[in-house]
């Protein structure tokens, strides 16, 4: 099921390093596909190098790439 959700945070790492490009801000709406929520992904922070296991991701529409791309599900707040 497709729905719109807004970014509630930009980082999943305790150091605060953003998962997204600098021009993307909190509150940015994304179309996400609930049927693609899955876990088991490994994330390595680009700043501090912390490795997180079993990260849950969801496919979200990326306007810059004009396609769906996986993003950490925990970045998103409540659905609209």
NORPEMO-V955912 format. One record per helix or strand of 3 or more residues. SS is the DSSP state (hx for helix, st for strand). FROM is the first residue (numbers start at 1). TO is the last residue. If there is no record, write none. Layout:
{{SS | FROM | TO} {SS | FROM | TO}}
This chain:
{{st | 2 | 7} {st | 29 | 44} {st | 51 | 62} {st | 67 | 72} {hx | 73 | 75} {st | 76 | 79}}
